[in-house]
Amino acid sequence: MPEADALDIGLRCSPGVPSFNVDRFESLLRFAADSEGRQGEVGVWLCTDDEISDLHLRFLQVPGPTDVISFPGDAGYFGDIAVSFDTAAEQSVEAGHPVARELAYLALHGLLHLFGYDDLTTSERDAMLARQDALIAQFEKAVPGDWD
């Protein structure tokens, strides 16, 4: 299990985001940081489609919602991650797993972006998703439990 202070997480949830196993969510991100040999801070905002749509348009000039956006920081502050609860809820149905796992999976994707992974090309995306899948599988094996 990773050190408790390997990654300091500032988690904020918008009104309307239902409660879920926040400890497991944060443990996955700490596990990933530890696995990547990283220590620092990150901000995570679980928001609505309307809120992430605003960010998507303002910062990336793309209209409409998306599932996750990362905003790099500097030094020991890796940056901020916004995850749309609404989009995660839809994607969780398609993926056949709990919404809380989808939220964690998307936050992990954002964290990997902040660690320097990218997905602009097919090969980069394949490598990033393989690392993301490996990390969540390793976490679920090392820390069994429910996501809800």
C-alpha positions, 0 to 999 in steps of 0.5 A: 500500500502506498504511503499516505502522503505520497500524493496529497489530494484536494477533492471537491464535489459539485452539488448533485454528485452522489456520495461514494467510496471516496477513500477507495477513489483516493487510494487508487490515485495514491497507488498510481502516484507511488507506482510512478514514483511521484510525490506531490499534490493534485486537485480533483473536481468531480463536476457536472456535464455543464461545468466541464462543458464550460471548461472544455470551451474556455480552455480547449475551445471545444464545445460540449462535455467531455469525461476528463480534463487535466490542467498541468501545474508546476513543481510539487503541484501536479495540477488539477483534474476535472471529471464529469460525473454525468459522463462517467455515469453514462460510460459506467453503464457501457463499461458494465462497472460501478460509477465510482470505478469509472470516476476513479478510472477517469481521474487516473487518466487525468493523473497520468496526463499530469505525469507526462503521459499523452494520447494524441497519437494512436501509439501514445493512446495505446500505451497510456490506456495500457498503463491505466488498465494495468494500474487499476488492475494492480490496485484492485488485486492489492486492495480488494473491495467494492467501489460503491 
